[in-house]
C-alpha cells in the first residue's frame, strides 16, 4: 500500500519564490481561502495551496539520478527532489530501479 506523506512549504520559501513579502503570502492564503497550518510563529501549507499560489506551468521532463555505487543517497535525493517539485505544482512520478545482481 502506498504511503501518504504530508509535504509542507513555509511562507518564507513561497515569498522567496514569488518575489514578494512573507506578509503578502499570508494575505494571499487568507484571501484565497487556501488551507494552511500554523505552528508556533510559522505558517506551513501543502501541495494544493502551493499549486494555487504559484500557478506555474511546467513542461514535461524526464530527470534521472544515476550513480552505480551503492549508499550514495540516490533514492533520498530523488525523493527530496520529487517532493519539492510537487510543492511548486509539478506532477511527479518517481520510479526507483535497482540493478539485478
Secondary structure, 3 states (H helix, E strand, C coil): CCCCCCCCEEHHHHHHHHCCCHHHHHHHHHHCCCCCEEECCEEEECHHHHHHHHCCCCCCCCCCCCCCCCCCCHHHHHHHHHHHHHHCCCCCCCCCCCCCC
